Amino acid sequence: MEYFIVFFLLIFNGQEYRPIFLKMEDGRTFKTLEDCNRFGEKQGELIIETLNEQGIIYKDLMYKCVEEKSQEA
């Protein structure tokens, strides 16, 4: 069983907050839920740091580790 990670946050566009969903583009997966959660915490900190450096207004950054379903029939 493997997991992938999805991030969710709200970005302020000057008038309202809009939802943004982020999934790792490199197709990275994790063997255990614990590994996925550790990565999510570290990556979340980097996302926050980058948003702050860019002066982007955001709120409610969250992540979820999702079990990857087999494509085999």
Buried (B, 14 or more C-beta within 10 A) or exposed (E): EBBBBBBEBBBEEEEEBEEEEBEBEEEBBBEEEEBBBEBBEEBBEEBEEEBEEEEEEBEEBEBEBBEEEEEEE
